[in-house]
């Protein structure tokens, strides 16, 4: 039964019980973040992996080509190649620093308020097969579930935003690849800026496993002004501006680069710098919100929450609004006005903005593609048991370029959400793979 063969002569009731408990936990888990990872495997080959952040506090790592082969060949999900306990609470976001470097770091954030960095080469040592093996799960150097330790770790400073006794969790994050700053939104309404590159420089060699406690990640600044929890954050690659959306119905724009100019990284034991927003926008009310408290409270009471926000070319911010009447809104940074509002078929919970199109998913088992004029271009259903989507990621690269052997074409989309499900679609919407718990949709 389950994933292990047994007979009455060697049946272990305790092991069977633990197996059932693990399967049920996976069955009712939620994937809050997905991330494609690509590593070189030769001059003409590359290895593609998919990382999944789970509500159980675990991170799963899967090989993309095996997931595709398993689904297209037998219509069954491929097993994870590596699983480890990353946080003591749900893992809410994943990103990677210097993904093409031998010192690449997989960065995770969780509702325990922790930011942790995992050396990617060390993780892949557990995943890549030994010399002369076929690459099947049975040929792995270690079991799928391993005990690994982060090389870097940081926490939100208590009392920086909200009540001093609260222990805020991280709900979302985004990495500014140019500065190496991680911008993390939290449950208490603060947006916190962590300096990953400074932590790497202080820690020295992060590509090898370390004994003892991980090196600290300094928190440079806390962005204050939201009246409720943060649901989404993004960084503009052109200007360095930060956008944050909240349950209070506001979209705030922050000039973090100017605020940090001339300030050196503060020690981890000191309180971070407090910064105020440059603009507060209420998309539900079609304009910039006055800074007085009454306007802020009126927006928090009446406006729809801003559940997704992404910059586009430094001139636009694409927003997803929840509530009873979900909306896709387009805010012009140049004009300082709302340019478009389009009704949505579901509450948006994950969004990716690409040249010429907006990928969106939420409280429906589907992936939607919109143009920047608000036209619905395509709608793709999901093969996994996912009924509410929380995570989207697009495989980076040039879709028109040559695809290396053993890999899938850039532009593929990972769509993940509740019931531990994740769908892998091509950029044209073709179902490449479906991933879900072993206790769902499989025969014993």
SVG drawing of the C-alpha trace seen along z (x, -y; Angstrom):
<svg xmlns="http://www.w3.org/2000/svg" viewBox="-19 -64 54 78">
<polyline fill="none" stroke="black" stroke-width="0.4" points="0.0,0.0 1.0,-3.6 4.4,-4.1 6.2,-1.1 5.8,2.6 5.1,4.8 3.9,8.2 2.5,9.7 5.9,11.1 7.7,7.8 4.8,5.4 5.7,2.5 2.6,0.8 4.5,-2.3 6.1,-2.8 2.8,-2.3 1.1,-4.8 3.8,-7.4 3.4,-6.8 -0.3,-7.4 0.1,-10.5 2.7,-11.9 0.4,-11.1 -2.5,-12.8 -0.4,-15.9 0.7,-16.1 -2.9,-15.6 -4.2,-18.6 -1.1,-20.8 -0.9,-24.0 1.9,-25.1 2.4,-28.8 5.4,-29.3 7.1,-27.7 10.5,-28.5 12.3,-27.1 16.0,-26.4 18.4,-25.7 22.0,-24.4 24.5,-23.5 25.1,-19.7 27.6,-20.0 28.3,-22.1 25.0,-21.2 22.9,-20.1 21.2,-21.6 19.3,-20.4 16.0,-22.0 14.5,-21.7 11.3,-22.9 11.1,-24.0 7.8,-23.9 7.2,-25.8 4.6,-23.9 2.3,-24.9 3.8,-22.1 7.1,-24.1 8.9,-21.8 10.5,-22.6 10.4,-20.0 12.8,-19.8 11.8,-17.9 13.6,-17.3 11.5,-18.8 12.4,-16.3 11.4,-13.3 8.1,-15.0 7.3,-15.5 8.4,-12.0 6.3,-10.5 3.2,-12.4 3.4,-12.1 4.4,-8.4 2.1,-7.1 -0.1,-10.1 1.2,-9.8 3.0,-12.5 6.8,-12.1 8.1,-11.8 10.2,-14.6 13.9,-14.1 14.6,-16.1 12.4,-17.2 13.5,-19.0 12.0,-20.9 12.9,-24.5 10.6,-26.4 8.5,-25.8 5.5,-27.4 4.3,-27.5 6.9,-28.5 5.4,-31.4 8.0,-32.5 11.1,-31.3 13.7,-33.1 17.3,-32.5 20.3,-34.8 23.0,-34.4 21.3,-31.3 24.0,-30.9 26.9,-31.1 28.6,-28.2 27.6,-30.0 23.9,-30.3 21.5,-30.6 18.0,-29.4 16.2,-31.9 13.0,-30.9 10.7,-32.9 8.1,-31.6 5.2,-32.6 7.7,-32.0 9.2,-35.4 12.5,-33.8 14.5,-34.4 16.8,-31.5 19.4,-31.0 20.3,-27.5 23.4,-26.9 22.0,-25.5 25.1,-23.4 24.9,-21.6 21.2,-20.8 21.9,-19.5 24.6,-17.2 21.6,-15.3 19.7,-15.3 22.1,-14.6 22.7,-10.8 26.1,-9.2 28.5,-8.4 27.2,-5.6 23.6,-5.6 20.5,-6.1 19.1,-9.0 16.1,-7.2 15.0,-7.9 16.5,-4.7 19.9,-5.8 20.0,-8.9 22.9,-9.4 20.6,-10.1 17.0,-9.4 14.4,-12.0 13.9,-13.5 17.2,-14.9 18.3,-17.1 20.0,-20.2 21.0,-23.5 20.8,-27.1 24.0,-29.1 22.3,-32.4 19.3,-33.4 17.5,-36.6 14.3,-37.5 11.9,-40.5 12.8,-42.8 10.0,-42.7 8.5,-46.1 9.8,-47.7 6.2,-47.7 3.0,-47.0 3.0,-45.8 6.3,-45.1 5.1,-41.7 3.9,-40.4 5.8,-37.8 5.1,-38.7 5.3,-36.2 6.4,-36.8 3.6,-36.5 5.5,-37.3 8.9,-38.5 10.8,-39.6 14.5,-39.8 16.1,-42.9 18.8,-41.1 20.8,-44.3 21.2,-45.3 20.8,-41.9 18.1,-43.2 15.2,-41.0 11.9,-42.8 9.5,-40.9 5.9,-41.7 4.6,-40.6 1.5,-39.9 1.7,-43.0 1.6,-45.4 5.3,-46.1 7.6,-45.7 11.1,-44.7 14.4,-45.0 17.1,-42.4 20.6,-42.7 21.4,-39.3 24.7,-40.3 26.0,-41.9 25.3,-38.7 27.1,-36.6 30.1,-38.9 30.2,-38.6 29.8,-34.9 32.6,-34.3 32.3,-31.0 28.6,-30.0 29.0,-27.2 30.1,-24.6 28.2,-23.1 28.9,-24.7 28.7,-23.6 27.0,-25.7 24.5,-28.5 23.9,-30.2 25.3,-33.7 22.9,-36.5 21.1,-38.5 20.8,-42.2 17.5,-44.0 18.2,-47.4 14.8,-49.1 11.2,-48.6 8.6,-50.3 5.7,-51.5 2.3,-52.8 -0.1,-49.8 -2.9,-49.2 -3.2,-45.5 -1.2,-42.5 0.8,-42.6 -0.4,-40.4 2.1,-41.2 5.3,-43.0 7.3,-43.8 10.5,-45.7 10.9,-47.7 14.0,-46.6 14.4,-50.0 13.9,-52.4 14.3,-50.3 10.9,-51.4 9.0,-49.0 5.3,-48.4 3.3,-46.7 -0.4,-45.7 -2.3,-45.0 -5.6,-43.8 -6.2,-47.5 -7.0,-48.1 -4.0,-50.3 -1.1,-50.0 1.9,-51.9 5.0,-52.9 8.3,-53.2 11.6,-54.8 13.9,-52.5 17.0,-53.3 16.8,-57.0 15.9,-56.2 18.9,-54.0 21.3,-56.3 24.2,-57.3 23.1,-54.8 25.4,-51.8 23.9,-48.4 22.9,-48.4 24.1,-45.6 21.5,-42.8 21.0,-43.6 19.9,-47.2 16.5,-48.4 16.2,-49.0 15.7,-52.3 12.0,-53.3 10.8,-54.6 7.5,-56.2 5.8,-55.6 6.1,-58.2 2.6,-57.4 -0.5,-55.7 -3.0,-54.5 -6.4,-53.1 -7.3,-51.3 -10.8,-50.6 -11.4,-54.4 -9.5,-55.2 -6.9,-57.5 -4.2,-58.6 -5.3,-58.4 -4.8,-61.4 -2.4,-60.8 -4.9,-61.7 -6.0,-59.0 -9.7,-59.2 -9.1,-58.5 -6.9,-55.6 -9.5,-54.1 -12.3,-54.6 -10.2,-52.8 -9.5,-49.9 -13.3,-49.6 -14.6,-49.9 -11.9,-49.0 -11.1,-45.6 -7.8,-44.1 -4.8,-44.4 -4.0,-40.7 -1.4,-41.0 0.9,-43.8 3.6,-43.8 5.6,-46.5 5.7,-46.7 8.6,-48.7 8.8,-51.2 5.7,-53.0 2.9,-50.8 1.8,-48.8 -0.6,-45.9 -2.9,-45.3 -5.3,-42.5 -8.1,-43.3 -10.1,-40.8 -13.4,-41.1 -16.9,-40.3 -16.1,-41.8 -12.5,-40.9 -10.8,-43.4 -7.6,-43.7 -6.4,-47.3 -3.6,-49.1 -2.0,-52.1 0.0,-54.6 3.1,-55.8 3.6,-58.7 0.1,-60.0 -0.6,-59.2 -4.0,-57.8 -5.9,-54.5 -5.9,-53.6 -8.0,-50.5 -10.3,-48.3 -11.3,-44.8 -13.6,-42.4 -12.0,-39.0 -13.6,-35.5 -11.9,-34.8 -10.0,-36.5 -6.4,-36.9 -3.9,-35.3 -0.8,-35.0 0.3,-37.0 3.2,-37.2 3.7,-40.2 5.4,-39.4 6.0,-41.4 2.5,-41.6 0.6,-39.6 -0.5,-39.1 -0.6,-35.6 -3.1,-35.4 -4.6,-32.7 -6.5,-32.6 -9.7,-31.0 -10.4,-28.9 -8.7,-25.8 -7.4,-27.7 -4.6,-29.9 -5.8,-33.1 -3.8,-35.1 -4.8,-38.8 -3.5,-41.4 -2.6,-44.9 -5.9,-46.1 -7.8,-43.9 -8.8,-41.3 -8.8,-37.6 -6.4,-35.9 -6.6,-32.3 -7.8,-30.2 -6.1,-26.8 -7.6,-24.2 -5.5,-22.2 -5.0,-18.5 -4.0,-18.4 -6.6,-18.4 -5.7,-22.1 -8.8,-24.2 -7.3,-27.4 -4.0,-28.7 -1.5,-30.6 1.7,-30.4 2.9,-31.0 6.4,-31.0 7.7,-31.1 10.8,-29.3 13.1,-32.1 14.9,-32.3 14.2,-33.1 11.3,-31.0 12.6,-31.5 16.1,-30.2 17.4,-26.7 16.3,-24.3 19.2,-22.3 18.9,-18.5 17.1,-17.1 15.2,-20.3 11.9,-22.0 11.5,-25.3 11.6,-28.6 8.2,-30.2 6.8,-27.1 4.5,-28.0 4.3,-26.3 0.8,-26.7 0.4,-25.5 -2.0,-25.8 -4.1,-23.8 -4.2,-20.0 -0.5,-20.0 -1.0,-20.3 1.2,-21.8 0.7,-21.9 3.4,-22.4 2.2,-24.0 4.0,-25.0 3.8,-28.6 1.0,-27.6 -1.0,-25.9 -0.1,-22.3 -0.2,-20.1 3.4,-18.9 3.1,-17.5 0.9,-17.4 2.3,-17.0 0.3,-16.1 0.5,-14.1 1.0,-10.3 -2.3,-9.6 -4.3,-11.5 -5.2,-10.1 -3.0,-7.0 -3.8,-3.4 -2.0,-1.6"/>
</svg>
